[in-house]
Amino acid sequence: MSIPPGTPIAALDTPALLLDLDAIDANLGFLQRECDRRNIALRVHFKSLKCGGLARYLAARGVSAFLAAKLNEVETLLSAGVRDILLANEIVTPTKISRLASLAKSGDLAVCVDDADNVRALGAAVTEAGSTLGVLIEVDVGMRRCGVAPGAPVLELASLIQHTPGLHFRGLQGYEGHLQQIADAGERRSRCLAAVGPLIESRKLLETAGIVVPVVTGGGTGTWEFYASVEGVTEIQPGSFLLMDCFYHRLRPEFACSLSILTTVVSRRENWYVLDAGSKAISQDFGVPAIKSHTTERVVKLVEEHTRVEVDRQLPAIGSQREVLPAHCCATMNLHRVAIATRGGKVEAVWPIESSGRYD
Ligand SMILES: Cc1ncc(COP(=O)(O)O)c(C=O)c1O
């Protein structure tokens, strides 16, 4: 796609995924300042971004540490020049373990584990590849996804990691994904603090046994400051705060929605109009999207290639543009191949979204 820098948004064809760089700068600057104030490290979750050009843009603004959900995201980050990457998941298939062991030669990589046999397999693979790998134990802080229970199982696994050649014990990850979307901020806070408690107890257990725990990481856009306030936490790992979506924006108005899908009105009737993008371009897994700057216009239905929007007042003309704010930014990035970065209503850069549509 050839779109020269300086092209006005109004001249773009639709649908197109837009990233407002001024809003990204504001979101990043805000959280960097808050983390600095608390002496906490910020690791940005790349599963929300998936775009190497955006990773380079953030690196130029001081982001040195990224989190990845998948190996292909690690590859995109390495190609973008990022070195400090934590793969926040368990890697267990032989093909992926040897891919990870080989990638570990090119960066400062770490991975999460929750199983002794997996630790042994990772150790054997890095020894064979001639690389080394950081390892964090994933602790289940109540989400009931991956992770070992806090306490004795953490100590057992940490001792094994310490005695496995090629692996370096880095610390603990405890992500409380089940709490991110609790509407009441007071309840979100108290449940987050309760969830992180056993993680910190596990840290103390390791330290009493003489094991150094350099990193304790977790937290997301919904809980970042509660997580960051706990003594013993060293790092937070949110992703959505940069792009945002209309769902998270209700909980976190301090972060602006920088991601939108530019669309065109292709049809209109008595009290509704239809846009030229639907569920194939706008994720609806967290609910219906919103129309940017037109708060009285209500999205009522998305189908594959169309979105129907009801209006009380004047209908927009056919050919008018609307920016749609998705209800889930991460899943929307996964639907597009190209991101158009804009500033002040004009194109600044066009970036491929290398990790979109990939699950490996
Ligand atoms: C391991 C992990 N850390 C952090 C996050 C936080 O992401 P977000 O800030 O987008 O809520 C997630 C979200 O899925 C996650 O899986």
The ligand as a Tripos MOL2 file, in Angstrom:
@<TRIPOS>MOLECULE
LIG
   16    16     1     0     0
SMALL
NO_CHARGES

@<TRIPOS>ATOM
      1 C1          0.1430  -12.3540   30.8410 C.3       1 LIG1
      2 C2         -0.5880  -11.0600   30.6370 C.ar      1 LIG1
      3 N1         -0.0980   -9.9460   31.1930 N.ar      1 LIG1
      4 C3         -0.7090   -8.7570   31.0650 C.ar      1 LIG1
      5 C4         -1.8930   -8.6370   30.3460 C.ar      1 LIG1
      6 C5         -2.5300   -7.2650   30.3420 C.3       1 LIG1
      7 O1         -3.0080   -6.8470   29.1820 O.3       1 LIG1
      8 P1         -3.9570   -5.5580   29.0690 P.3       1 LIG1
      9 O2         -3.2070   -4.4130   29.5990 O.co2     1 LIG1
     10 O3         -4.1690   -5.4920   27.6100 O.co2     1 LIG1
     11 O4         -5.1870   -5.8230   29.8580 O.co2     1 LIG1
     12 C6         -2.4430   -9.7770   29.7320 C.ar      1 LIG1
     13 C7         -3.6800   -9.7100   28.9500 C.2       1 LIG1
     14 O5         -4.1860  -10.6360   28.3840 O.2       1 LIG1
     15 C8         -1.7740  -11.0210   29.8870 C.ar      1 LIG1
     16 O6         -2.2610  -12.1500   29.3480 O.3       1 LIG1
@<TRIPOS>BOND
     1     1     2 1
     2     2     3 ar
     3     2    15 ar
     4     3     4 ar
     5     4     5 ar
     6     5     6 1
     7     5    12 ar
     8     6     7 1
     9     7     8 1
    10     8     9 2
    11     8    10 1
    12     8    11 1
    13    12    13 1
    14    12    15 ar
    15    13    14 2
    16    15    16 1
@<TRIPOS>SUBSTRUCTURE
     1 LIG1         1 GROUP 0 **** ****
